[in-house]
Amino acid sequence: MKNLRTKLSILCALTLILSTSACKKFLYEEPKDAPYEQTFWKTSKDVRSAMAGNYALFRGAITNKNNRYYMYGDAIAKNYFTIQYSGDGLEGIQTGDFTFQYNLNSLANYTLYYKSIAMSNTILLKVAAMTDAQLSAENDAVAFRNNTLGQAYFLRALSYFMMVRVWGDLPIVTEAYEDPLNAPQLPRKPKAEVMKLIEDDCHKAINLLTWTYENSGDAKVTANKGAAYALLAHLYLWRATMSNVSSDTPNLVDVNSADTTINTLINRGGYTLTDTANYKNTFIGRSSEGIFEINISENTLEGSNSSIGGGFLNESYVKGNGNNPRYFVVPRYLKDHFATTTDIRYTKGFDVTLPDKPVCLKYSNVTYRNPGQKLNPYLSNNIIIFRLGDMRLLKAEIALYKGDAATATSIINTFRRRNDPNPVLVDNGLSVSDVMDEYIIERGREMYLEGHLFYDLLRTRRYGFIVDWLPEDRFKKEGFYWPVDPALFRNNPFLKQTTYWLGKV
């Protein structure tokens, strides 16, 4: 019992350090003490605890600082939803000015992602060295080791993918340092190298993971082959169009790789689209079309009282929220994206009772921890990172990059027929450019508030439709990337500021 308490206290301490420390070497965790090395990494239970900690660190990285996953992927596009002033200046990001002090010190700081990467690196080092005898509690020690290593590679790749779209060039850390305080400080590496690491890690994960889950409780909220294929597909499309923003011609090698990757995922993953009658179940989580999600479920008391969805919900949905929530849907978005009001994504996704401040209902699975008095509301909606609808719709984008407007038209119209009894279909025979316009509208309907829309606009060069703070000349200067928090330069003389923000921060 004493040994178990020691192990648990060590794991908690490690996770706390990785999650919260403002350590001198900002890329790494604090050094492990001697008891940690002597008592941990001895059994499969230790490994499971460490991996659970890694998922917790990643969840913290994307939810910390006002739900940063959605701030980067949706909010800065501005004309999808509005952030109302609440004293912190967060709304400043919707004008393309990322220099507000609060935003610099929070959203411009990538430390939390590196905490998760550090844990992945540690797991990769330690678990690879464990013997089959140490993992003997498992039915198959080799399979367990492979699965754990695959998940660590996936989480490292996903962390870097989240960052490369936000900052471009990044320090690359793949070594688990036993003494981080004496580890070298590292400069930013070109984004091409970062994306190559992501690609390699995805392939390693795919080779180690399986399509199925040993435990049903792990389904969707831990990585399997499908999660790694989905990440790889997004990486290929981002690299195909964003490696060189001076050109609007996609790299067809990467486009074809994305196509092959998605085909494998669809054909072998066993995913199916959620029936439209159960539309909102997709966003509660663990639906038939979920590929990879971050667990935010009240079933395990991991719901959120500060999620992005809760920021939209007014008094009609959450007692005590009032009728002036922090976020509201831009009415122009609804007008531009829904030609009819019979689309299921409109009828079940939005409340327009207050027409000037529509409510997004995508994440509105509210649970009160004190249900009798309706107190302590928590949202029980997983963060959907990848799902089948996303993958199927990306097939239209791939077709357009190949000049195949007819296939893209068919895919878009399939989505419209599926979701709307009175669909306004894309006409056959339109040009690739015109169908791309329709595609980005369809992505806006399907993927609203899922952390993808700003990146969709950048990839397809349709940002001018929505993002009024991003003219073409700023785009060509890569002015969509974020600056690096100046606080990170204090202890690392090798860092350089993001090019566009030199002299501005």
GUDRENFI-723470 format. One line per field, with one value per residue (C-alpha): chain; y, x, z; residue number from 1. Coordinates in nm, 4 decimals. Each point is the difference from the previous one (the first is absolute). Layout:
<sites>
cadena: c(A	...)
y: c(Y	...)
x: c(X	...)
z: c(Z	...)
num: c(NUM	...)
</sites>
This chain:
<sites>
cadena: c(A	A	A	A	A	A	A	A	A	A	A	A	A	A	A	A	A	A	A	A	A	A	A	A	A	A	A	A	A	A	A	A	A	A	A	A	A	A	A	A	A	A	A	A	A	A	A	A	A	A	A	A	A	A	A	A	A	A	A	A	A	A	A	A	A	A	A	A	A	A	A	A	A	A	A	A	A	A	A	A	A	A	A	A	A	A	A	A	A	A	A	A	A	A	A	A	A	A	A	A	A	A	A	A	A	A	A	A	A	A	A	A	A	A	A	A	A	A	A	A	A	A	A	A	A	A	A	A	A	A	A	A	A	A	A	A	A	A	A	A	A	A	A	A	A	A	A	A	A	A	A	A	A	A	A	A	A	A	A	A	A	A	A	A	A	A	A	A	A	A	A	A	A	A	A	A	A	A	A	A	A	A	A	A	A	A	A	A	A	A	A	A	A	A	A	A	A	A	A	A	A	A	A	A	A	A	A	A	A	A	A	A	A	A	A	A	A	A	A	A	A	A	A	A	A	A	A	A	A	A	A	A	A	A	A	A	A	A	A	A	A	A	A	A	A	A	A	A	A	A	A	A	A	A	A	A	A	A	A	A	A	A	A	A	A	A	A	A	A	A	A	A	A	A	A	A	A	A	A	A	A	A	A	A	A	A	A	A	A	A	A	A	A	A	A	A	A	A	A	A	A	A	A	A	A	A	A	A	A	A	A	A	A	A	A	A	A	A	A	A	A	A	A	A	A	A	A	A	A	A	A	A	A	A	A	A	A	A	A	A	A	A	A	A	A	A	A	A	A	A	A	A	A	A	A	A	A	A	A	A	A	A	A	A	A	A	A	A	A	A	A	A	A	A	A	A	A	A	A	A	A	A	A	A	A	A	A	A	A	A	A	A	A	A	A	A	A	A	A	A	A	A	A	A	A	A	A	A	A	A	A	A	A	A	A	A	A	A	A	A	A	A	A	A	A	A	A	A	A	A	A	A	A	A	A	A	A	A	A	A	A	A	A	A	A	A	A	A	A	A	A	A	A	A	A	A	A	A	A	A	A	A	A	A	A	A	A	A	A	A	A	A	A	A	A	A	A	A	A	A	A	A	A	A	A	A	A	A	A	A	A	A	A	A	A	A	A	A	A	A	A	A	A	A	A)
y: c(0.0000	0.2383	-0.0724	0.0673	0.3312	0.0956	-0.0765	0.1887	0.3021	0.0002	-0.0142	0.2808	0.2074	-0.0637	0.0952	0.3115	0.1047	-0.0584	0.1812	0.3047	0.0711	0.3105	-0.1727	0.1575	-0.2223	0.0634	-0.2928	-0.2678	-0.1386	0.0381	-0.2667	-0.3222	-0.0813	-0.3258	-0.1656	0.0499	-0.1909	-0.2737	-0.0641	0.0906	-0.1662	-0.3426	-0.1314	0.0438	0.1843	0.2639	0.0254	0.0403	0.2746	0.1826	-0.0218	0.1293	0.2890	0.0656	0.0273	0.2329	0.2201	0.0179	0.0826	0.2760	0.1383	0.0397	0.1098	0.2317	0.3757	0.0438	-0.3256	0.0779	-0.2779	0.1947	0.3404	-0.0934	-0.2068	0.1976	0.3206	0.1919	-0.0436	0.2588	-0.0244	-0.3416	0.1120	0.3083	0.0216	0.2655	0.2064	-0.1400	0.1858	-0.2184	0.1318	-0.3416	0.1556	0.1728	-0.3151	0.0491	0.3111	-0.1783	0.1782	-0.2699	0.2455	0.0617	-0.0814	-0.2634	-0.1755	0.0128	-0.1586	-0.2667	-0.0894	0.0963	-0.2294	-0.3593	-0.1389	-0.2272	-0.1880	-0.0693	-0.1404	-0.2643	-0.0580	-0.0461	-0.2654	-0.1762	-0.0002	-0.1454	-0.2731	-0.0897	-0.0322	-0.1845	-0.2390	-0.1123	-0.1056	-0.1965	-0.3785	-0.2401	-0.1183	0.3513	0.0079	-0.3515	0.1188	0.0579	-0.2768	0.0834	0.1998	0.0707	0.1260	0.2158	0.1527	0.0684	0.1583	0.2273	0.1097	0.0599	0.2254	0.1962	0.0535	0.1099	0.2501	0.1447	0.0340	0.1549	0.2534	0.1058	0.0161	0.2280	0.2255	0.0010	0.1450	0.2760	0.0927	-0.1645	-0.0457	-0.1716	-0.1455	-0.3761	-0.2097	-0.3778	-0.0968	-0.0749	0.1870	-0.1562	0.3384	0.2666	0.2863	-0.0902	-0.0745	0.2215	0.2904	-0.0414	0.2388	-0.0149	-0.2462	0.0633	-0.1100	-0.2490	-0.1911	0.0155	-0.1408	-0.2773	-0.0974	-0.0051	-0.2195	-0.2405	-0.0211	-0.0727	-0.2855	-0.1408	0.0233	-0.1713	-0.2883	-0.0478	0.0554	-0.2112	0.0946	-0.1398	0.0616	-0.2557	0.1828	0.1534	0.2893	0.1088	0.0299	0.3398	0.1705	-0.1780	-0.0330	-0.2924	-0.0401	0.2076	0.2982	-0.0146	-0.0253	0.2989	0.2105	-0.1031	0.0985	0.3465	0.0347	-0.0837	0.2546	0.2706	-0.0685	-0.0173	0.3552	0.1821	-0.0896	0.2800	0.2701	0.1981	-0.2615	-0.1010	-0.3259	-0.2977	-0.2627	-0.2946	-0.2536	0.0954	0.0292	-0.3555	-0.1204	0.1577	-0.1725	-0.3424	0.0538	0.0952	-0.2891	-0.2438	0.1604	-0.0147	-0.3530	-0.1606	0.2108	-0.1236	0.3522	0.0978	0.3373	0.0780	-0.0200	0.3545	-0.0789	-0.0246	0.2960	0.1387	-0.3360	0.0527	0.2899	-0.1694	-0.2422	-0.3618	-0.0135	-0.2412	0.2671	0.1154	-0.0747	0.1793	0.2099	0.1561	-0.1316	0.2728	-0.2220	0.0321	-0.3785	0.0040	0.3382	0.1618	0.2429	0.3649	0.3145	0.2176	-0.1652	0.1883	-0.1217	0.1388	0.3430	0.0133	-0.1288	0.2513	-0.0247	-0.2233	-0.2723	0.0597	0.1397	0.3094	0.0783	0.2972	0.1132	0.1609	-0.2857	0.0486	-0.1387	0.0165	-0.1151	0.2708	0.0381	0.0467	-0.3517	-0.1525	0.2107	-0.0852	-0.3695	-0.1200	0.0566	-0.1790	-0.0294	-0.3691	-0.1181	-0.2174	0.1776	0.3239	-0.1256	-0.2010	0.2005	0.3528	0.1941	0.3264	0.1092	0.3040	0.0800	0.2478	-0.2528	-0.3538	-0.2879	-0.2953	-0.3207	-0.2426	-0.0384	0.0305	-0.3299	0.1635	-0.1982	0.1568	-0.1493	0.1277	-0.0888	0.0733	0.3712	0.0122	0.1050	-0.0747	-0.0474	-0.1976	-0.0721	-0.3635	0.0357	-0.1561	0.2095	-0.1575	0.0149	-0.2302	-0.1586	-0.1779	0.2940	0.2085	-0.2688	-0.0522	0.3713	0.0335	-0.2354	0.2852	0.2314	-0.2616	-0.0389	0.3754	0.0143	-0.2651	0.2058	-0.2393	0.2314	-0.2728	-0.2291	0.2890	0.1102	-0.3494	-0.0154	0.3428	-0.0842	-0.3288	0.1992	0.2398	-0.2758	-0.1849	0.2997	0.1914	-0.1238	0.3082	0.0337	0.2691	-0.2051	0.0983	0.0116	-0.2429	0.1471	0.2781	0.0924	-0.1274	0.3486	0.0282	-0.3462	0.0900	0.2931	-0.2416	-0.2387	0.2588	0.0854	-0.3686	-0.0311	0.3009	-0.1746	-0.3420	0.0918	0.3088	0.0441	-0.3153	0.1718	-0.0324	0.2945	0.2518	-0.2637	-0.0992	0.3604	0.0222	-0.3282	0.0805	0.3707	0.0976	0.1997	0.3217	-0.1111	-0.0050	0.1415	0.3730	0.0717	-0.2234	0.1677	-0.1867	0.1891	-0.0958	-0.3594	-0.0083	0.1242	-0.2868	0.2498	-0.2654	-0.1563	0.1017	0.1775	-0.1802	0.1232	0.2281	-0.1631	-0.3117	0.1922	0.0779	-0.3365	-0.1016	0.2300	-0.2244	0.0754	0.2392	0.1790	-0.1010	0.1981	0.2000	0.1133	0.1210	0.3579	-0.0256	-0.1916)
x: c(0.0000	0.2801	0.1624	-0.3295	-0.0452	0.3536	-0.0617	-0.3271	0.1463	0.2945	-0.2297	-0.2150	0.3093	0.1357	-0.3291	-0.0290	0.3534	-0.0551	-0.3325	0.0763	0.3662	0.1556	0.3358	0.3183	0.0260	-0.3414	0.0003	0.0490	-0.1344	0.1825	0.2622	-0.1322	0.1181	0.1691	-0.3107	-0.1804	0.2619	0.0190	-0.3703	-0.1699	0.0096	-0.0048	-0.3453	-0.2659	-0.2076	0.2714	-0.0125	-0.3766	0.0252	0.2646	-0.2020	-0.3110	0.2124	0.1126	-0.3591	-0.0752	0.2944	-0.1124	-0.3549	0.1381	0.2008	-0.3003	-0.2555	0.2144	-0.0169	-0.3568	-0.0256	0.2970	-0.0845	-0.3079	0.1636	0.2633	-0.2245	-0.3249	-0.0036	0.2693	-0.2024	-0.2287	-0.3113	-0.1010	-0.0581	0.0562	0.1937	-0.1427	0.2289	0.0423	0.3015	0.2795	0.0275	-0.0581	-0.2259	0.3082	0.0964	-0.3033	0.1569	0.3234	0.1883	0.1627	0.2074	-0.2366	0.2073	-0.2409	-0.0049	0.3778	0.0480	-0.2632	-0.0891	0.3450	0.1709	0.0470	0.1466	-0.2944	0.0368	0.3631	-0.1030	-0.2019	0.2848	0.2413	-0.2268	-0.0245	0.3793	0.0331	-0.2533	0.1763	0.3320	-0.1191	-0.2578	0.2298	0.2492	-0.2469	0.0189	-0.2815	0.0225	-0.0724	-0.3095	-0.1093	-0.3301	-0.1193	-0.1370	0.2596	0.3015	0.1220	-0.3393	-0.0348	0.3440	-0.0688	-0.3353	0.1507	0.2854	-0.2438	-0.2138	0.3051	0.1132	-0.3531	-0.0284	0.3412	-0.0974	-0.3355	0.1640	0.2428	-0.2804	-0.2040	0.3030	0.1329	-0.3285	0.0174	0.3701	0.1592	0.3650	0.0498	0.2666	0.0112	0.0417	0.0057	0.2338	-0.1040	0.2531	0.0797	0.1222	-0.2006	0.1696	0.3203	-0.1673	0.0864	-0.2220	-0.1200	-0.0761	-0.3084	0.0307	-0.1600	-0.3615	0.0946	0.2077	-0.2803	-0.2478	0.2430	0.0191	-0.3805	-0.0162	0.2616	-0.1664	-0.3360	0.1509	0.1622	-0.3328	-0.1835	0.2483	-0.0369	-0.3741	-0.3015	-0.3428	-0.1770	0.0164	0.0772	-0.2341	-0.3271	0.0526	0.3028	-0.1954	0.0198	0.1780	0.3322	0.1920	-0.0300	0.1002	-0.2987	0.1098	0.3502	-0.1345	-0.2303	0.2863	0.2213	-0.2678	-0.0314	0.3778	0.0295	-0.2644	0.1522	0.3453	-0.1335	-0.1320	0.1757	0.3668	0.0369	-0.2631	0.1438	-0.1576	-0.3648	0.0861	-0.0242	0.2718	-0.1721	0.2324	-0.1397	-0.3529	0.0206	0.1435	-0.2952	-0.2372	0.1549	0.0067	-0.3681	-0.1002	0.1740	-0.1660	-0.3472	0.0377	0.1562	-0.0980	-0.3564	-0.1337	-0.3533	-0.1702	-0.2333	-0.3654	-0.1325	-0.2802	0.2754	0.2000	0.0997	0.1303	0.3024	0.1052	-0.0764	0.2653	0.0872	-0.2413	0.0390	0.1793	0.2413	0.3630	0.1886	-0.1417	0.1140	-0.2067	-0.2075	-0.2708	-0.1997	-0.0318	0.3522	-0.0437	0.2213	-0.2581	0.0910	-0.1349	0.2056	-0.0343	-0.0406	-0.3591	-0.0974	0.1174	-0.2885	-0.2813	-0.2417	-0.2513	-0.2263	0.2632	0.2002	-0.1542	0.1884	0.1629	-0.2205	-0.0745	0.3302	0.2509	0.3675	-0.0383	-0.2741	-0.0395	0.0436	-0.3406	0.1805	0.1417	-0.3481	-0.1211	0.2986	0.0192	-0.3595	-0.2088	-0.2867	-0.1001	-0.0837	0.3613	0.0401	0.3260	-0.1980	-0.3069	0.1924	0.3197	-0.1240	-0.2616	-0.0975	-0.2596	0.2215	0.0764	0.2781	0.1810	-0.0710	0.1064	0.2125	-0.1530	0.2629	0.1354	-0.2934	-0.0133	-0.0355	0.0170	-0.0542	0.2038	-0.2730	-0.2999	-0.2621	0.0847	0.1607	0.3364	0.3559	-0.0675	0.2542	0.0064	0.0468	0.1107	0.3220	0.2394	-0.0327	0.3421	-0.0637	-0.3217	-0.1214	-0.2037	0.3170	0.1897	-0.2738	-0.0282	0.3769	-0.0341	-0.1747	0.2929	0.2409	-0.2056	0.0071	0.3774	0.0103	-0.2293	-0.2947	-0.2961	-0.2561	0.1118	0.0150	-0.3502	-0.1333	0.1552	-0.1331	-0.3482	0.0062	0.0487	-0.2809	-0.2476	0.0886	-0.0569	-0.2806	-0.3355	-0.0068	0.3626	0.1393	0.2403	0.3162	-0.0651	0.1894	0.2532	0.1319	0.3686	0.2473	0.0160	-0.3781	-0.0287	0.2788	-0.2162	-0.2863	0.2344	0.1155	-0.3649	-0.0690	0.3032	-0.1359	-0.3325	0.1350	0.3045	-0.1221	0.1775	0.2100	0.3382	0.0504	-0.1575	0.2865	0.2401	-0.2508	-0.0091	0.3783	0.0468	-0.2595	0.0971	-0.3600	0.0963	-0.1071	-0.3636	0.0008	0.3194	-0.0114	0.3189	0.2082	0.0620	0.2014	0.3221	-0.0092	-0.0730	0.3007	0.2146	-0.1361	-0.1756	-0.2509	0.2606	0.0120	0.2908	0.1962	-0.0557	0.2992	0.0251	0.1367	0.3031	0.1304	0.1646	0.0578	0.2256	-0.0385	-0.3700	-0.1051	-0.3314	-0.2475	0.1029	-0.3201	0.0059	0.3605	-0.0069	-0.3699	0.0305)
z: c(0.0000	0.0835	-0.3379	-0.1802	0.1791	-0.0934	-0.3663	-0.0100	0.1757	-0.2392	-0.3043	0.1366	0.0678	-0.3484	-0.1647	0.2139	-0.0867	-0.3699	0.0101	0.2061	0.0514	-0.1467	-0.0013	-0.1143	-0.3057	-0.1463	-0.2413	0.2603	0.3238	0.3281	0.0805	0.1466	0.3480	0.0963	0.1507	-0.3308	-0.1947	0.2641	0.0453	-0.3281	-0.3443	0.1635	-0.0988	-0.2666	0.2596	0.0123	-0.3782	-0.0040	0.2618	-0.1999	-0.3206	0.1774	0.1198	-0.3566	-0.1241	0.2904	-0.0947	-0.3614	0.1067	0.2199	-0.2908	-0.2297	0.2589	0.2109	-0.0631	-0.1207	-0.1953	-0.2215	-0.2479	-0.1072	0.0306	-0.2588	-0.2248	-0.0004	0.2012	-0.1877	-0.3173	0.1653	-0.2162	0.1296	0.3577	0.2129	0.3249	0.2275	0.2210	0.3492	0.1341	-0.1382	-0.3561	-0.1537	-0.2627	-0.1436	-0.1872	-0.2239	-0.1518	-0.0830	0.2775	0.2129	0.2039	0.2924	0.3079	0.1280	-0.3357	-0.0337	0.3400	-0.0559	-0.3586	-0.1345	0.2502	-0.1115	0.3222	0.0797	-0.3271	0.0838	0.3373	-0.1847	-0.2462	0.2911	0.1481	-0.3372	-0.0270	0.3487	-0.0730	-0.3252	0.1818	0.3093	-0.1445	-0.2809	0.2675	0.2130	-0.0156	-0.0787	0.3591	0.1277	-0.2236	0.0903	0.1492	-0.3568	-0.2220	-0.2650	0.1155	-0.3534	-0.1165	0.3115	-0.0511	-0.3672	0.0754	0.2648	-0.2252	-0.2849	0.2161	0.1138	-0.3595	-0.0918	0.2851	-0.0817	-0.3655	0.0888	0.2327	-0.2717	-0.2576	0.2229	0.0378	-0.3571	-0.1254	0.2606	0.0038	-0.3035	0.0996	0.3371	0.2274	-0.0542	0.3138	-0.0396	0.2838	0.3568	0.2101	0.3358	0.1234	-0.1850	0.1803	-0.1796	-0.3330	-0.2954	-0.0931	-0.3539	-0.2877	-0.2168	-0.2879	-0.3410	-0.0213	-0.2720	0.2551	0.2538	-0.2516	-0.0949	0.3683	0.0192	-0.3097	0.1348	0.3407	-0.1639	-0.1997	0.3141	0.1822	-0.2858	0.0033	0.3758	0.0529	-0.0981	-0.1334	0.3056	0.3744	0.2679	0.2388	-0.1177	0.2414	-0.2029	-0.3256	-0.1714	0.2917	-0.0464	-0.3238	-0.2396	-0.3647	-0.1100	0.2098	-0.1474	-0.3569	0.0585	0.1345	-0.2901	-0.2545	0.1538	0.0089	-0.3705	-0.1021	0.2183	-0.1417	-0.3563	0.0099	0.2840	-0.0432	-0.2539	0.0333	-0.2912	-0.2266	-0.0213	-0.1773	0.2355	0.0178	-0.1682	0.1603	0.3400	-0.1401	-0.1342	0.3307	0.1820	-0.2414	0.0554	0.3761	0.0206	-0.2252	0.2336	0.3023	-0.1516	-0.1372	0.3059	0.2992	0.0440	0.0612	-0.1030	-0.0120	0.2888	-0.0977	-0.0421	0.2466	0.2626	-0.1300	0.3393	0.1219	-0.2236	0.2218	0.3288	-0.1109	-0.0733	-0.2940	-0.2894	-0.2026	0.2685	-0.0859	0.2764	0.2818	0.3252	0.2875	0.1672	0.1415	0.3186	-0.0026	0.1416	0.1749	-0.2630	-0.1325	-0.0437	0.1604	-0.2344	-0.3416	-0.3256	-0.0274	0.3363	-0.1094	-0.2491	0.2194	0.1477	0.2837	-0.2081	0.0104	0.3166	0.3135	0.1090	-0.3353	-0.0796	-0.3536	-0.0903	-0.0274	-0.0895	-0.3536	-0.2607	-0.3588	-0.2603	-0.1721	-0.3319	0.0339	0.0149	-0.2919	-0.2201	0.0813	0.0174	-0.3095	0.1757	0.3644	-0.0364	0.0116	0.3107	0.0773	0.0241	0.1844	0.2592	0.0034	0.0684	0.1944	-0.1701	0.2571	0.0573	-0.3669	0.0788	0.2175	-0.1215	0.2217	-0.1111	0.1367	-0.1254	0.3515	0.2370	0.1871	0.3401	0.3226	0.3400	0.2797	0.2291	-0.2200	0.2651	0.0102	-0.3469	0.1375	-0.1157	-0.3722	-0.2000	-0.3716	-0.0907	-0.3618	-0.1223	-0.2087	-0.3435	-0.1637	-0.2987	-0.1255	-0.3123	-0.1344	-0.0042	-0.1925	-0.2569	-0.0649	-0.0400	-0.2967	-0.1845	0.0705	-0.1310	-0.3173	-0.0577	0.0384	-0.2738	-0.2209	0.0378	0.0572	-0.0777	0.2840	0.2445	-0.1037	0.0633	0.3486	0.0992	-0.1269	0.1941	0.3194	-0.0929	-0.0815	0.3176	0.2271	-0.1692	-0.1359	-0.2248	-0.1064	-0.2264	-0.2062	-0.1822	-0.3733	-0.2196	-0.2402	0.2241	-0.0103	0.2577	0.1519	0.0314	0.1554	0.2444	0.1113	0.0632	0.1769	0.2500	0.0731	0.0601	0.2295	0.1895	0.0505	0.0878	0.2076	0.1848	0.3335	-0.0304	-0.0176	-0.3775	-0.1797	0.0024	-0.1273	-0.2711	-0.1192	-0.0109	-0.1874	-0.2635	-0.0251	0.0769	0.3104	-0.1733	0.0257	0.3786	0.1525	-0.0697	0.1958	-0.2302	-0.3376	-0.2589	0.0667	0.3692	-0.0941	-0.2332	0.2895	0.2133	0.2227	0.1023	0.2297	0.3638	0.1656	0.2707	0.3537	0.0781	0.3429	-0.1709	-0.1267	0.3483	0.0495	-0.3606	-0.2043	-0.3047	-0.0520	-0.2755	-0.0272	-0.2696	-0.3087	-0.0470	0.3631	0.0094	0.1264	0.0865	0.3274)
num: c(1	2	3	4	5	6	7	8	9	10	11	12	13	14	15	16	17	18	19	20	21	22	23	24	25	26	27	28	29	30	31	32	33	34	35	36	37	38	39	40	41	42	43	44	45	46	47	48	49	50	51	52	53	54	55	56	57	58	59	60	61	62	63	64	65	66	67	68	69	70	71	72	73	74	75	76	77	78	79	80	81	82	83	84	85	86	87	88	89	90	91	92	93	94	95	96	97	98	99	100	101	102	103	104	105	106	107	108	109	110	111	112	113	114	115	116	117	118	119	120	121	122	123	124	125	126	127	128	129	130	131	132	133	134	135	136	137	138	139	140	141	142	143	144	145	146	147	148	149	150	151	152	153	154	155	156	157	158	159	160	161	162	163	164	165	166	167	168	169	170	171	172	173	174	175	176	177	178	179	180	181	182	183	184	185	186	187	188	189	190	191	192	193	194	195	196	197	198	199	200	201	202	203	204	205	206	207	208	209	210	211	212	213	214	215	216	217	218	219	220	221	222	223	224	225	226	227	228	229	230	231	232	233	234	235	236	237	238	239	240	241	242	243	244	245	246	247	248	249	250	251	252	253	254	255	256	257	258	259	260	261	262	263	264	265	266	267	268	269	270	271	272	273	274	275	276	277	278	279	280	281	282	283	284	285	286	287	288	289	290	291	292	293	294	295	296	297	298	299	300	301	302	303	304	305	306	307	308	309	310	311	312	313	314	315	316	317	318	319	320	321	322	323	324	325	326	327	328	329	330	331	332	333	334	335	336	337	338	339	340	341	342	343	344	345	346	347	348	349	350	351	352	353	354	355	356	357	358	359	360	361	362	363	364	365	366	367	368	369	370	371	372	373	374	375	376	377	378	379	380	381	382	383	384	385	386	387	388	389	390	391	392	393	394	395	396	397	398	399	400	401	402	403	404	405	406	407	408	409	410	411	412	413	414	415	416	417	418	419	420	421	422	423	424	425	426	427	428	429	430	431	432	433	434	435	436	437	438	439	440	441	442	443	444	445	446	447	448	449	450	451	452	453	454	455	456	457	458	459	460	461	462	463	464	465	466	467	468	469	470	471	472	473	474	475	476	477	478	479	480	481	482	483	484	485	486	487	488	489	490	491	492	493	494	495	496	497	498	499	500	501	502	503	504	505)
</sites>
